[in-house]
Each structure stands twice: as structure tokens, then as C-alpha cells.
Amino acid sequence: MPDRGGGPTGPRMRVGRPSRRARTLLMTLGVLAALGMAFAMFAGFWTDWLWYRSVHYSSVFTTTLWTKIGLFFVFGLLMAGAVGLNIWLAHRLRPPLSAMSMEQQSLDRYRMGIAPYKKWLLLGITALVGLIAGASAASQWRTWLMWVNGVPFGKRDPQFNLDVSFYAFDLPWYRFLLGFGFAAAILSLIAAALTHYLYGGLRVTSPGARATAAATGHLSVLLGVFVTLKAVAYWLDRYGLAVKSSDFKATGNWTGLRYVDAHAYLPAKTILFCIAVICALLFFATLWRRTWQLPVIGFGLMVFSAILIGGLYPAIVQKFQVQPNEQAKEAPYVAKNIKATREAYGIDDTKVSGYDGISKTKDKSTLRDEVEKAASIRILDPNVVSPTFQQLQQIRNFYGFPTNLDVDRYKGKDGKVQDTVIGLRELNLDGIPKKNWINNHFRYTHGYGVVAAKGTEADGNGQPSFTESDLPSTGQLGKYEQRVYYGEKTTTYSIVGGPQKEVDYSDDSGEKTTSYRGDSGVSLSNPVNRAAYAMAFGEPQILYSGAIGDGSRILYNRTPKERVEAVAPWLTIDGDAYPAVVDGRIQWIVDAYTTTNGYPYASRTTLGDTTADSLTYNNSQRAVVAQQNQVNYIRNSVKATVDAYSGEVKLYQWDTEDPVLKTWMKAFPGTVESKKSISPNLMDHLRYPQDLFKVQRELLTRYHVQDAQTFLSGSEVWQVPDDPTNKSGNAVPPYYLTMKMPEQDSQAFSLTTTFTPTGRDNLSAFMAVDAEAGTPGYGQIRILKLPTSTTVGGPKQVQSQFNSNSQQNIAEFVRLIRGGDSEIEYGNLLTVPLDGGLLYVEPVYVRGGQLKYPLMRKVLVSYDGVTAFENTLGEALDKIFGAAGATPPPPADTGTGETPPPSSGNPTVQQALKDAQKAFDDGQTALKDGDWQAYGQAQKDLQDALKRAEDAQAQAEKAGGSGKNADSGDNKPTPDRSPSASPSAGSTGG
């Protein structure tokens, strides 16, 4: 072909060539840049390999790497081959001569321009699409491993009678293959069409036929392949209906077939499959007929059918068959959804029993001893007292505690197991006296020791009653390795074990130093390793610093959750890792889950939303890893541990029946140890995980109902109440508590929560799960369902009752505390079933004056509408149940004036209240000054004044007769709401 598009030629401008030195310099810079990029890529790969080898999980790295490489090359080559083959074929089928038209003359210049570079252009295009396709395929390594290693669930879906493994493991891989096929067909079709057009096989404006016979046949085959894939898609869509999510107004989020799916969409997909197969055959027949008339008609019929059968017909069925009698039509499918959802989330064995919510015993004094049997009530809130631990046990500024402490179980001096609030004294780099590279990464490298306190009591000053404290830590936990190199707050790297000594801890004799002797981390004695880490961390000093020498090791990826996630990337990690002293070592215990979103008929949930509560609010450390995952099956299949000194990670098989875990164990053999490997001491500290419990309680707000008609009516829908102790507006967190449910013979370590009706604040149910691992009842969920005919106060109502109680002067206490430059902090509102009723207990903390940490000052207790507000839990229970020497308080003020607070009309009462106010003010002053002796005396004076006020008021009422004011005849007293009139709320001071 002549070059019809050539322009006029003329003398060319001579452009000066760069000098030889400049060219050499440019070439040198180019080579150095290429080497730098290559080394950066190598550094990332090499450091990852070294890290996995250091934690003895190199098989995870190699399995994942080779799987990604295999998928990359296989699917990259397939895509490149498909596109390249069709470009080559279109070029091969080009017509020998082009029509002499303006269109072809315009294309001549492009043909001539690319002619010298055709092979390179072909290689470039195929390489580009191959790289993109390969990278996309490599990201599907989980899908591939689950498909090739999948094991059966042993359960079949109710619609197609296929094993659940087909939906969980097979269908995702088939969908990936289908998507890849569509991409290859479309790209090949576009590439072939452009090539045919460029070389005259297709014409837009030229006279004569629009396409040559060869182009027609080639493109028809590609269109036939596309339509064939569409037929396969229609067939797979039939099974996809079993795991399809939709919005169902009766239940909200819905997964699985409904009536319209089974009676409209399912037959529609089958019909469309048949039409697509016929249409594909018509396209293939074009190879012989050389006309597009029938294939185009067939394709149009398929599109029309998709609109009519796949869209309009289901809408008609929904409108005229389902909506007039929705409950009857949907009930069988709702029943399937209920059954599958309960199985998928492990809530199918939940025991629901009726509970009155009102005490059966009239003489409440007989219940005082029953409280001790019902629960070991934890009044130390681990989510409030972290600042107290920080202030009293930080010792040095470079130590710190997590925002939320943990609850575990340890034996006390009496040998009995007790709930214990525990935290580690971790490294806090913000508190280092002088921040520089050496201090940050060489000298200050670890935390030191455990701090623990009894969960069921506080000392006389409102401080935790420590069972393990000081530095080095001493107490009831015995001897153990106290250095904490791995923890929740340890987010930077440290270089240890070399010539530079580390700060161990400080005591009265001065600073103690140490040198790490563990085998954790990666050795930096090799210059290649140093160069790789200098590049990977962007820190050139690693390469040449004299602080690094023989024995130096670099520690990184140091938080327990990120270590477990790295060695088991197929697990979803619980948001709350917690420490335990096990066999002389501090072990972080991490709960991990296997999940899938392919369980047929089971409703989906988003982990981040479901596990959110008032504790995860603005606290990323407690957020579940992979929180945006949508799942409809979850199991706590793995218990993991991370040694706080050595960083050693161990994975233990916990759920021995979980098919998802079995699949991953086939894919990564040797990474998960058997359940029998768990030592008895470790078993004592394992517990039911919070995030699983939160997922289950969210599902049980609807799926506690097993009758389809009731489920559809929505009359029994519950909600998780908002946390009434703060203003976050988020759900109340579940609480660990050793307690006894009505049908249990003895107390068990449990995880508890409450439910309220949708849109209301009264209590619907109380839920608890046996959280004590290694016991026969572990994992048993029990729900106490309250009758709908009576109203029992929920958490928000009980909190409101606390705040507004006039008899106990709680509101006045809060006002006086806040008026004295102090703040009130409410602890966890615990709920305990007792004798048919519900006992509520809430510790009240005061953070006041110069004290920057909360101290427990009061305990609120409520039972059967009666509230007590006392210094200790024992005193409050004595008052509630009228124990010896205690006067039961009257029922809560209902606002009718029937149970007014003490009148201040009596002069003796007024004087006593003035004395109480003075004692309270003195206590506040002592609190600001940190004078605990004066504070203790003020508290004693305050109690004496309040006792005189109570005695004087009682005498006045007795003289006046039956609660009437002696000074006002039959008129009931008017409460004096002034600050000085009701200081009894300050009975503990601030």
C-alpha cells in the first residue's frame, strides 16, 4: 500500500546530539534507577521471607507466594494468548486489497505507520492485558485454595439438595472463571474488531459489504462464545439465588430464595439459559451461513426475554400473588432462612425460657444470702479504671496501660478462683524522657510486668485492690517472665540483642539494663539483611549504625493481632486480645474466626457494624480485623497465643468440626496444632470471645423466634440497648461476670447482655453464654425471656431511675460532685437474675480535683424497683434486702409525692444537713490537695452528720404521725432541693 497520508517533505532541522559524557551520565542514572527499583522490590520480598521464617511459618509465605505466582502466570498467559491469538487471526484474515475509499485512504497512514512495529505492538498489547489479568487472578488465591482443598459440610441446602461446600467453596471459583471468561471474550472481540477495521475487514462508510466473510465468521464465533458464557451465567444464577442477598421489609436483610425467587426467577433463569444456548448456536452457525440475520434476531430475543421473563414477570408475581397473602406465601421460605441462619451462626442450640422479672419472695431479707450464690458481682469496671492503673502502677512515664483492661480468672489466697481485672505495663514511647533514634528503637524496647486487681472489691479509698503490682511486679501470680516485648501498644520496631544495652526497669537503686536473649526477630548481622531493612523501613541508619553488631535482631509486627493475622491470613481476628500468665510466661490470647458468605439461606451481617459498641467507639484497638467483611457463617475455630517475650505464635484448633477450618488446614498443613495440645493452665484462661457473642446477640434479636408466622409479623423483634452509662449512642457492650443462671447448679464464668423491644426501653430478655472453656457447658447460650404483659425496667430506665432517685439523693450527689470541680463516671451496669427478679449493680466513680484518675465512691443497686446508693456493695445489698442493722429504702419515687425525701423543716435536721454539707466541702478540699488523712476524717464527719439527720427526721415523722410533717398537720412535706438541704448524696465525698 502506498503511504497516502504522507505530508510534504523538506529540509530537516538538525538537532544537536548530547555529548558523550552526557549520554554516559544519563545511561548511568537510568541503570542506577532500575537497580534501585529492583532492590526496593527485592527488599520487600526478602524482609517478608525473613519475618515468616523467624516465626516458623515460612510454609504460609511459600504456599501463598506460589499460589499467587501460579495464578498470575496461568491466567495472565491465558488472557494474553486469547487476545493475541484473535489479533493475529484478524490480521491473518485481512482482505488482500482495500477498497479505494476516503475511509480506507485515511486508514492507510495508520497501517503504514504501525507496519514496522506490528510484532512489538502485538507483544505490548498482549503483555499489558496479561499483566492486568494475572494480577487480578493472583488476588483470588483464597478462592482457589478453598476450591481445591474444600471439604464437605455434611449439610445440604433445601432447594437444590447440594452440599453447602458447593456454595462456600465451589461457586465462588466458578464465578471467578466465568468473570475471567467474559473479560477474555470482550477484550478479544474488541481487539479483533479493531484489527479487522484497521485492515479493511470491517467498513463503516465504504461502499459494498460492511464486513468480509472472514471477519463475519471470526466475530460471530467470538459473539457465540460470549453468549455461551451468558448461558452458563444464567445456569449458575439459579444456584446463586440460594445465597443472594435482598432487602425484605418483613425481616430487613435477607439471604436465600423467597416465593418470587422460587416461582419466577428460578424458572426464568432456566428459560433464559435455553434461549442463550440457542442464540449461541445461531452465532456459531454463521461460519457456514455467512449472515448475521438469525443470530441478531436470536440475540434480540434473548435481550427481550431477559427484560420480560427476568424482570417483568417476577414483578407481576410479587404484586399479584405474594403481596395479597404475603405471610402465607413467604412462610415456608422464612422457615428455611430461620433454620439456616441459626445453624450458620451457632445459635441453633440456644435455650430460651420464660422469666417473670419480678421477685417471687415477699420477705426480701431472706434473699440477702442468695445474692452471694447468684453471682460474684464484679464492681471494678475494666473499661473505667485504666487511668487508675496508670496513675498508681505506671511507675515510669515510659510505661502505659491499654484504654480498656481485661477480665480473667485467677486463684486468690484462699485458693478460690475470682474474677480479676488485668493489664500489662507496656512500653509507651510518648513517655520517653528524650526521644531520638537510639532511645526509640534501642534503649526503650519493652514493657515490664502484670498489674492485676480483684474484680469484686475496692479498698477503703476507692482504689483497686491489687493482687499483682509494683515494679518488678509481685503478688499472687508467682514467678514469670515479666518483660513485654510484644503487646497491643507496641507498634514500632526495636533492635535488640546487640552492643547497645536496653533499659529494663528502674527502682530505688537506679536504672537496670538488660539485653534481649530470645530468638525472636530477624538477625541483622548480615549486611544484606541490614540493607534490606534500611530500604524497607526507610531508615538508612540501620545500614551503618554502630549500635548494631553481633547478635542484633530487629523485632517488628509486634501487636498480637497483626502477628496472628500475618501467619494465618485466612482468619478473621477478634477485636480484644487479652493477656494471661500461663506456665511462667505472659501469653496474649487471641480468638480467631473462620467465616464465609456462601452459606445458603443464612442471612448476612457486616462484622464491623455488628461488633461495634460503646467500647469500640473511637478505639481502633478493639475493632475486629477485616471488619468490613460481610459473612453469613462464623465459627470461633482457632485459639491463638502470642508470647509477650519471644513473640512465638501458636494456633490451636478449637472447633474440631468446622469444615472451613479443615479446608484451610489442608491448604496450610502443619500450621494449626490440635486441640489436645492446649495445656490445662492455658485452658483455664480461655474464654468465649466477645465479637462472636456480639454477632450472635445481634442475630438473636430476630432469630430467637423459630415460628415463621411470628417472625414475619415482627412482633417479637428485639434490639440491643444503647449503653446508658455514657453518651456515645452505641450499643451496650457485653460483660464478663461469674454468675448462675436459674437452671444452673453453680456459678460459671459468663458473658452477658440484655435486650429491649424495638423502639422501647423496658427489658425484653437477658442473655448469657457459659464462657468457661474446658467445661461441659461451654458455649451454651441461655435467654431469659420476660413476659410482654408486664413491664420490667431496662438498662436505660434503670439508669434514669438511678439518676433521678430522690429518696437516695443520687441526683443531688451528682450535682454536688460536679459543682465541686469533679466528674462522675458510671461503671458497667451489671444484671443478675435473682429469685425471678433482676438485680442491677453499677459502681460509681469520681474523678475529682487534682486527681486525674477515677476512684470508686459509691455502688448503686436496684431490685424490684427499690434502689440503694451506698459506699460499698455489701452496704447497698444490706439496705436493699433489709439485713440486720439496715433499713430497707422505700420504693423508687414515682413522681406522685407519695414517698418524699426527708423534710428539712425540723431545725435539728437542718443543722445536721448543714454539718453534712460542711463535711462534704471539707472532703472536696482534701481531695484536691491529695490529703487522704483529712479526706478520711471528712468522710467520717459526713457519715455522722447524715446519721443525725436521718435520726432527727425519723423522730419528727414519728411525732407528726405516719409520715406527716409535725409542723404542718396533714400536709405532706415539700422537699427542699437546695444544695445545702440534701448533701447526703455526698456520703463518700468525691
WOMO-V215031 format. One record per residue. N is the residue number from 1. PHI is phi as a letter, one per 20 degrees, with the letter a starting at -180 (none if undefined). Layout:
{{N;PHI} {N;PHI}}
This chain:
{{1;none} {2;f} {3;e} {4;f} {5;e} {6;f} {7;e} {8;f} {9;d} {10;a} {11;f} {12;e} {13;f} {14;f} {15;d} {16;f} {17;f} {18;f} {19;f} {20;f} {21;f} {22;f} {23;f} {24;f} {25;f} {26;f} {27;f} {28;f} {29;f} {30;f} {31;f} {32;f} {33;f} {34;f} {35;f} {36;f} {37;f} {38;f} {39;f} {40;f} {41;f} {42;f} {43;f} {44;f} {45;f} {46;f} {47;f} {48;f} {49;f} {50;f} {51;f} {52;f} {53;f} {54;f} {55;e} {56;m} {57;c} {58;f} {59;f} {60;f} {61;f} {62;f} {63;f} {64;f} {65;f} {66;f} {67;f} {68;f} {69;f} {70;f} {71;f} {72;g} {73;f} {74;f} {75;e} {76;f} {77;f} {78;f} {79;f} {80;f} {81;f} {82;f} {83;f} {84;f} {85;f} {86;f} {87;f} {88;f} {89;f} {90;f} {91;f} {92;f} {93;e} {94;f} {95;f} {96;f} {97;c} {98;e} {99;f} {100;e} {101;c} {102;g} {103;f} {104;f} {105;f} {106;f} {107;f} {108;g} {109;f} {110;f} {111;f} {112;f} {113;f} {114;e} {115;g} {116;f} {117;d} {118;g} {119;f} {120;f} {121;f} {122;f} {123;f} {124;f} {125;f} {126;f} {127;f} {128;f} {129;f} {130;f} {131;f} {132;f} {133;f} {134;f} {135;f} {136;f} {137;f} {138;f} {139;f} {140;e} {141;f} {142;f} {143;f} {144;f} {145;f} {146;f} {147;f} {148;f} {149;d} {150;g} {151;d} {152;f} {153;e} {154;n} {155;c} {156;d} {157;f} {158;f} {159;e} {160;d} {161;l} {162;d} {163;f} {164;g} {165;f} {166;f} {167;f} {168;e} {169;d} {170;e} {171;g} {172;f} {173;f} {174;f} {175;f} {176;f} {177;g} {178;f} {179;f} {180;f} {181;f} {182;f} {183;f} {184;f} {185;f} {186;f} {187;f} {188;f} {189;f} {190;f} {191;f} {192;f} {193;f} {194;f} {195;f} {196;f} {197;f} {198;f} {199;d} {200;n} {201;f} {202;d} {203;c} {204;d} {205;d} {206;f} {207;f} {208;n} {209;f} {210;f} {211;b} {212;f} {213;f} {214;f} {215;f} {216;g} {217;f} {218;f} {219;f} {220;f} {221;f} {222;f} {223;f} {224;f} {225;f} {226;g} {227;f} {228;f} {229;f} {230;f} {231;f} {232;f} {233;f} {234;f} {235;f} {236;f} {237;f} {238;f} {239;f} {240;f} {241;f} {242;f} {243;c} {244;f} {245;e} {246;b} {247;e} {248;d} {249;f} {250;f} {251;c} {252;n} {253;f} {254;c} {255;c} {256;o} {257;f} {258;d} {259;g} {260;f} {261;f} {262;f} {263;d} {264;c} {265;f} {266;f} {267;f} {268;f} {269;f} {270;f} {271;f} {272;f} {273;f} {274;f} {275;f} {276;f} {277;f} {278;f} {279;f} {280;f} {281;f} {282;f} {283;f} {284;f} {285;f} {286;f} {287;g} {288;d} {289;e} {290;l} {291;b} {292;e} {293;f} {294;f} {295;g} {296;f} {297;f} {298;f} {299;f} {300;f} {301;f} {302;f} {303;f} {304;f} {305;f} {306;f} {307;f} {308;f} {309;e} {310;e} {311;c} {312;f} {313;f} {314;g} {315;f} {316;f} {317;g} {318;f} {319;f} {320;d} {321;d} {322;e} {323;g} {324;f} {325;b} {326;f} {327;f} {328;f} {329;f} {330;e} {331;g} {332;f} {333;f} {334;f} {335;f} {336;f} {337;f} {338;f} {339;f} {340;f} {341;f} {342;f} {343;f} {344;f} {345;d} {346;m} {347;d} {348;f} {349;e} {350;f} {351;e} {352;d} {353;c} {354;f} {355;b} {356;f} {357;n} {358;c} {359;g} {360;e} {361;e} {362;f} {363;e} {364;f} {365;f} {366;f} {367;e} {368;g} {369;f} {370;f} {371;f} {372;f} {373;f} {374;f} {375;a} {376;e} {377;f} {378;e} {379;d} {380;e} {381;e} {382;f} {383;e} {384;d} {385;e} {386;g} {387;f} {388;f} {389;g} {390;f} {391;f} {392;e} {393;c} {394;f} {395;m} {396;c} {397;f} {398;e} {399;d} {400;a} {401;d} {402;f} {403;f} {404;d} {405;e} {406;c} {407;d} {408;c} {409;c} {410;c} {411;f} {412;e} {413;f} {414;e} {415;n} {416;e} {417;f} {418;c} {419;f} {420;c} {421;e} {422;c} {423;b} {424;d} {425;e} {426;e} {427;f} {428;c} {429;f} {430;f} {431;e} {432;f} {433;g} {434;c} {435;e} {436;b} {437;f} {438;f} {439;f} {440;f} {441;c} {442;c} {443;e} {444;e} {445;c} {446;b} {447;e} {448;b} {449;n} {450;d} {451;c} {452;c} {453;b} {454;f} {455;e} {456;d} {457;b} {458;c} {459;e} {460;f} {461;e} {462;n} {463;e} {464;g} {465;e} {466;f} {467;d} {468;b} {469;a} {470;m} {471;c} {472;f} {473;f} {474;c} {475;q} {476;e} {477;e} {478;m} {479;e} {480;a} {481;f} {482;e} {483;f} {484;d} {485;e} {486;c} {487;a} {488;f} {489;e} {490;e} {491;d} {492;d} {493;e} {494;c} {495;d} {496;c} {497;n} {498;e} {499;f} {500;e} {501;f} {502;d} {503;f} {504;e} {505;a} {506;c} {507;c} {508;f} {509;e} {510;p} {511;e} {512;d} {513;d} {514;b} {515;c} {516;f} {517;d} {518;f} {519;d} {520;f} {521;n} {522;d} {523;f} {524;d} {525;f} {526;e} {527;f} {528;f} {529;f} {530;f} {531;f} {532;f} {533;f} {534;f} {535;f} {536;f} {537;e} {538;m} {539;c} {540;f} {541;f} {542;f} {543;f} {544;c} {545;f} {546;f} {547;f} {548;d} {549;b} {550;f} {551;n} {552;f} {553;c} {554;d} {555;d} {556;b} {557;l} {558;d} {559;e} {560;g} {561;f} {562;f} {563;f} {564;f} {565;f} {566;f} {567;e} {568;c} {569;f} {570;e} {571;d} {572;d} {573;e} {574;f} {575;f} {576;c} {577;e} {578;c} {579;e} {580;b} {581;e} {582;c} {583;l} {584;m} {585;c} {586;e} {587;d} {588;e} {589;d} {590;c} {591;e} {592;c} {593;c} {594;d} {595;c} {596;b} {597;d} {598;d} {599;e} {600;f} {601;m} {602;e} {603;f} {604;e} {605;b} {606;e} {607;g} {608;f} {609;f} {610;f} {611;e} {612;f} {613;b} {614;f} {615;e} {616;e} {617;f} {618;l} {619;c} {620;f} {621;f} {622;d} {623;e} {624;f} {625;f} {626;m} {627;f} {628;e} {629;f} {630;e} {631;c} {632;c} {633;b} {634;b} {635;b} {636;e} {637;e} {638;c} {639;d} {640;d} {641;c} {642;c} {643;f} {644;f} {645;e} {646;e} {647;m} {648;f} {649;d} {650;c} {651;d} {652;d} {653;f} {654;d} {655;e} {656;f} {657;d} {658;f} {659;f} {660;f} {661;f} {662;f} {663;f} {664;f} {665;f} {666;f} {667;f} {668;c} {669;f} {670;n} {671;e} {672;d} {673;e} {674;f} {675;f} {676;f} {677;f} {678;f} {679;f} {680;g} {681;f} {682;f} {683;g} {684;f} {685;d} {686;f} {687;b} {688;f} {689;f} {690;f} {691;f} {692;f} {693;f} {694;f} {695;f} {696;f} {697;f} {698;f} {699;f} {700;f} {701;f} {702;d} {703;e} {704;f} {705;e} {706;d} {707;e} {708;f} {709;f} {710;f} {711;f} {712;f} {713;f} {714;m} {715;f} {716;d} {717;f} {718;d} {719;b} {720;e} {721;f} {722;f} {723;f} {724;f} {725;e} {726;b} {727;d} {728;f} {729;m} {730;e} {731;f} {732;f} {733;f} {734;f} {735;c} {736;e} {737;b} {738;e} {739;b} {740;c} {741;f} {742;g} {743;e} {744;e} {745;e} {746;b} {747;f} {748;b} {749;f} {750;c} {751;d} {752;c} {753;b} {754;c} {755;c} {756;c} {757;f} {758;f} {759;n} {760;c} {761;d} {762;f} {763;e} {764;d} {765;a} {766;c} {767;c} {768;b} {769;c} {770;f} {771;e} {772;e} {773;f} {774;n} {775;d} {776;g} {777;e} {778;g} {779;n} {780;f} {781;e} {782;c} {783;c} {784;e} {785;e} {786;e} {787;f} {788;f} {789;f} {790;d} {791;d} {792;d} {793;f} {794;e} {795;g} {796;f} {797;f} {798;f} {799;f} {800;f} {801;f} {802;g} {803;f} {804;d} {805;f} {806;e} {807;f} {808;e} {809;l} {810;f} {811;f} {812;f} {813;f} {814;f} {815;f} {816;f} {817;f} {818;f} {819;f} {820;e} {821;m} {822;c} {823;c} {824;e} {825;c} {826;e} {827;e} {828;f} {829;e} {830;e} {831;c} {832;c} {833;f} {834;b} {835;l} {836;n} {837;d} {838;c} {839;e} {840;d} {841;c} {842;b} {843;f} {844;c} {845;d} {846;c} {847;d} {848;c} {849;l} {850;f} {851;f} {852;e} {853;c} {854;e} {855;c} {856;f} {857;d} {858;b} {859;c} {860;e} {861;c} {862;c} {863;b} {864;l} {865;n} {866;d} {867;d} {868;c} {869;c} {870;c} {871;f} {872;c} {873;f} {874;g} {875;f} {876;f} {877;f} {878;g} {879;f} {880;f} {881;d} {882;m} {883;f} {884;g} {885;n} {886;d} {887;d} {888;f} {889;f} {890;f} {891;g} {892;g} {893;f} {894;e} {895;n} {896;e} {897;n} {898;f} {899;c} {900;f} {901;f} {902;g} {903;f} {904;d} {905;f} {906;f} {907;g} {908;f} {909;f} {910;f} {911;f} {912;f} {913;f} {914;f} {915;f} {916;f} {917;f} {918;f} {919;f} {920;f} {921;f} {922;f} {923;f} {924;f} {925;f} {926;f} {927;f} {928;f} {929;e} {930;m} {931;e} {932;f} {933;f} {934;f} {935;f} {936;f} {937;f} {938;f} {939;f} {940;f} {941;f} {942;f} {943;f} {944;f} {945;f} {946;f} {947;f} {948;f} {949;f} {950;f} {951;f} {952;f} {953;f} {954;f} {955;f} {956;f} {957;f} {958;f} {959;f} {960;f} {961;n} {962;l} {963;n} {964;e} {965;f} {966;f} {967;e} {968;c} {969;m} {970;e} {971;f} {972;f} {973;f} {974;d} {975;f} {976;e} {977;e} {978;f} {979;g} {980;f} {981;e} {982;b} {983;e} {984;f} {985;f} {986;e} {987;f} {988;d} {989;m} {990;d}}
